[in-house]
Amino acid sequence: MTLPTLDKLIWTLIYGGLIGVAIGLAVERSDAALGWGFVSGGAATSLVGVILIYVRSRKKDNP
């Protein structure tokens, strides 16, 4: 996987996960189980993005 593609994937996962958390917190008021499902899924998605930042920092740039 090329570095620019990895960068796009990282930020898509982080921001998508944070949107999922926000939607989950809003939905939680009317349906607690569904809201917490969104929150946990969004948090897990953001966590994968953060882990990929570490992976990206360990990759070498090959010109």
N, C-alpha and C positions, 0 to 999 in steps of 0.2 A: 504494500500500500504506500502510495507516495505521501510525502509530508503535507502538501496542501490539502489532499483529500482527507487525511487524518485530522487536520486542523478543522475542517468544515464539519466532520463527524463529531468531534469533541464539543464544539460550541452548539451544534444542533441538539446534542444530548443534554447538555447543561441547561440551555434555555428552555427546551421542551419539557424537561423534568421540573423546572421551576414553575412553568405554566401549569403543569399537572398538579403540583402542590397547591397553587393558588386556586385552581378550580375545585380541588378537593376540600379546601377550607371553606369555600363558598357553599358547596353542596352539603357539607357536614351539618349545616343548620337544619336542613329538611330531612336528610337521610344519613344517619351517622355511619352506618356500615359502608355505604357507597362512597361517602366522603373520605373515610379513612383508607379505603381501597385506592382512591386517586392519590391521596397524600403519600401512601407507602410506595406506590408505583412510580410516582414522580420523584420521590426522594431516591429511590433505587436507580432510576435513570440518570439523575444528576450525579450520583456517586460513581456510576460507570464512566461518565464524562470526566470527572476529577481523576479517576484512576488512569484514564487514557492520557491525561496531561502528564502524569508521571512517566508513562510509557513513551510518550513523545519526547520527553526530556532526555531519555536514554538512547534514542535513535541517533545515528550518525547522519550528518548531511553529506550526501554523495553528489558532487556536481556533475 
